[in-house]
């Protein structure tokens, strides 16, 4: 199951969640369903899939952060499950790229969730800041933005927090 891809079941789930947001029967042009359809047969854990679905959701909600239980949250959850399955599979060693890919953003989100006690990312928080740099190399600018988001939710940097998750990925990539 670690090779989960965007298929009809995933698209149906995203469509149902989009309907809950819009109250409309048909998907919105450029919305999360349309973005998911662009990625049919792509691995759900690739950073661009979740990022594009989040952008589609943002086009509908315009609130700057994914909605709890919404399309982006569902995609992020499925991507995290796929990554966890891949990580737990001893025949599939983890690759560290030094980029803000879906896996790294998921780790940042997990660290943010520990700080806030809520699953949904905070608008302007570290996950939102990381998503602005999705699929880009982890640079000083990206780390700065993530740190600013971390300060927004925690008041200051936190040991083992979201910025540390990004720094850890960068260090692992440099070692490999």
Backbone torsions as a table, in degrees:
resi	resn	phi	psi	omega
1	UNK	NA	-9.2	-177.4
2	UNK	-64.7	-20.2	179.6
3	UNK	-96.5	42.0	179.4
4	UNK	-59.9	137.3	178.2
5	UNK	-124.9	165.6	177.6
6	UNK	-76.7	111.7	-179.6
7	UNK	-129.1	-173.2	-174.3
8	UNK	-59.5	-37.4	-179.4
9	UNK	-64.6	-40.9	178.4
10	UNK	-65.0	-45.5	-179.3
11	UNK	-63.9	-39.9	177.8
12	UNK	-61.8	-43.0	178.9
13	UNK	-61.8	-46.2	-180.0
14	UNK	-64.1	-41.0	178.4
15	UNK	-60.9	-45.3	179.2
16	UNK	-61.5	-39.7	179.6
17	UNK	-71.0	-34.6	176.0
18	UNK	-64.5	-41.7	178.5
19	UNK	-59.6	-37.8	178.5
20	UNK	-63.7	-34.3	179.6
21	UNK	-74.4	-41.1	-171.9
22	UNK	-95.1	-25.8	-174.0
23	UNK	74.1	9.7	-179.7
24	UNK	-105.0	151.7	178.0
25	UNK	-76.0	-33.2	-175.9
26	UNK	-98.6	144.3	176.6
27	UNK	-62.9	150.9	179.1
28	UNK	-82.8	138.6	176.9
29	UNK	-59.3	126.6	-179.4
30	UNK	80.1	0.6	-178.9
31	UNK	-78.7	-171.0	-175.5
32	UNK	-61.8	-37.3	178.7
33	UNK	-64.8	-45.3	178.9
34	UNK	-60.6	-39.7	179.3
35	UNK	-66.9	-40.6	178.7
36	UNK	-63.8	-40.2	-179.3
37	UNK	-63.0	-28.8	177.2
38	UNK	-66.7	-18.0	-174.8
39	UNK	-112.2	22.3	179.2
40	UNK	-54.6	132.2	-179.8
41	UNK	74.6	0.9	174.8
42	UNK	-81.6	152.4	175.3
43	UNK	-65.5	130.2	-178.6
44	UNK	-65.0	-25.4	-177.6
45	UNK	-82.1	-2.9	175.3
46	UNK	-70.8	138.7	-174.6
47	UNK	-56.8	-33.3	-174.8
48	UNK	-70.4	-29.2	-178.9
49	UNK	-63.5	-55.8	-178.6
50	UNK	-63.8	-42.0	-179.8
51	UNK	-60.6	-44.6	-179.5
52	UNK	-67.1	-39.4	177.6
53	UNK	-64.2	-40.0	177.0
54	UNK	-63.0	-39.7	177.8
55	UNK	-65.2	-38.2	176.2
56	UNK	-63.6	-40.1	177.5
57	UNK	-66.3	-41.1	178.4
58	UNK	-60.2	-36.0	178.5
59	UNK	-61.7	-30.1	179.6
60	UNK	-85.2	-49.8	-171.4
61	UNK	-86.2	-33.9	-177.7
62	UNK	52.8	37.0	179.2
63	UNK	-110.5	2.8	172.4
64	UNK	82.4	-4.5	179.5
65	UNK	-148.4	148.2	176.9
66	UNK	-60.5	147.6	178.9
67	UNK	-84.1	135.9	176.8
68	UNK	-57.4	127.1	-179.7
69	UNK	77.9	5.5	-179.5
70	UNK	-84.7	-175.0	-177.9
71	UNK	-58.7	-44.9	-178.7
72	UNK	-66.5	-39.3	178.4
73	UNK	-62.9	-40.2	178.7
74	UNK	-64.8	-44.4	179.8
75	UNK	-64.5	-41.5	179.8
76	UNK	-64.6	-38.8	178.1
77	UNK	-63.7	-46.0	178.8
78	UNK	-63.9	-39.1	178.8
79	UNK	-64.8	-41.6	178.9
80	UNK	-64.0	-40.9	177.6
81	UNK	-61.9	-43.2	179.9
82	UNK	-63.8	-41.6	179.6
83	UNK	-66.9	-40.5	178.5
84	UNK	-62.6	-41.5	177.6
85	UNK	-63.6	-41.0	179.1
86	UNK	-66.3	-41.1	-179.1
87	UNK	-65.1	-38.5	-177.5
88	UNK	-78.8	-7.3	179.2
89	UNK	-88.5	111.9	-176.9
90	UNK	-65.2	-18.0	179.1
91	UNK	-84.8	0.9	-175.9
92	UNK	-129.1	83.4	-178.8
93	UNK	-64.6	143.2	-177.7
94	UNK	-73.9	138.1	177.5
95	UNK	-101.3	132.8	177.9
96	UNK	-108.4	120.8	-172.6
97	UNK	-103.9	-16.4	-176.2
98	UNK	73.9	18.4	177.9
99	UNK	-117.5	163.5	175.5
100	UNK	-85.8	70.2	178.8
101	UNK	-85.2	179.8	-177.5
102	UNK	-57.1	-38.6	-179.3
103	UNK	-64.5	-46.6	-178.8
104	UNK	-66.3	-42.0	178.5
105	UNK	-63.5	-36.3	176.9
106	UNK	-63.6	-40.0	178.1
107	UNK	-66.8	-38.3	176.1
108	UNK	-63.3	-43.3	179.0
109	UNK	-62.8	-40.1	178.7
110	UNK	-62.8	-41.8	178.6
111	UNK	-66.0	-39.2	177.2
112	UNK	-63.9	-42.3	-179.9
113	UNK	-60.5	-36.8	177.4
114	UNK	-64.0	-35.4	-179.9
115	UNK	-73.5	-41.4	-172.5
116	UNK	-93.8	-22.3	-176.5
117	UNK	77.6	10.1	178.0
118	UNK	-127.8	148.5	-176.5
119	UNK	-73.4	-35.0	-176.3
120	UNK	-76.8	138.8	176.5
121	UNK	-65.5	150.3	177.8
122	UNK	-83.7	138.6	176.8
123	UNK	-58.0	124.9	-179.4
124	UNK	79.7	0.6	-179.4
125	UNK	-78.0	-173.7	-174.8
126	UNK	-62.8	-37.5	178.8
127	UNK	-66.3	-44.4	178.4
128	UNK	-61.1	-40.4	178.8
129	UNK	-65.8	-40.6	178.8
130	UNK	-65.1	-39.0	-179.4
131	UNK	-64.3	-26.9	175.9
132	UNK	-64.4	-24.4	-178.1
133	UNK	-109.9	21.4	-175.9
134	UNK	-52.9	134.0	178.0
135	UNK	66.0	14.4	174.9
136	UNK	-98.8	156.9	173.5
137	UNK	-60.9	150.7	177.1
138	UNK	-77.6	106.2	-177.6
139	UNK	-111.8	173.4	176.5
140	UNK	-59.6	-38.3	179.1
141	UNK	-63.8	-44.1	179.7
142	UNK	-63.9	-44.9	178.7
143	UNK	-61.6	-39.6	178.1
144	UNK	-60.4	-46.3	-179.4
145	UNK	-62.9	-42.1	179.0
146	UNK	-63.5	-41.2	178.3
147	UNK	-62.6	-42.0	177.9
148	UNK	-61.9	-39.7	176.3
149	UNK	-65.0	-39.1	178.2
150	UNK	-63.5	-42.0	177.9
151	UNK	-62.7	-33.9	-179.9
152	UNK	-63.7	-39.5	-177.0
153	UNK	-90.3	-25.0	-174.7
154	UNK	-116.9	-10.4	-178.1
155	UNK	91.6	-26.4	179.1
156	UNK	-163.9	175.3	175.4
157	UNK	-66.1	148.2	-178.0
158	UNK	-123.6	133.3	176.3
159	UNK	-59.4	128.5	-178.8
160	UNK	76.1	13.2	-177.8
161	UNK	-84.4	-165.6	-176.6
162	UNK	-58.2	-42.4	179.0
163	UNK	-63.6	-39.6	178.8
164	UNK	-62.0	-35.4	178.2
165	UNK	-62.6	-43.2	178.6
166	UNK	-67.3	-42.1	179.2
167	UNK	-64.1	-37.2	178.6
168	UNK	-62.8	-44.4	178.2
169	UNK	-61.2	-42.1	179.6
170	UNK	-63.1	-43.8	179.3
171	UNK	-63.5	-42.1	178.8
172	UNK	-64.0	-38.2	179.4
173	UNK	-66.4	-37.8	-179.8
174	UNK	-69.5	-29.0	179.1
175	UNK	-78.9	-25.8	-174.2
176	UNK	-90.6	NA	NA
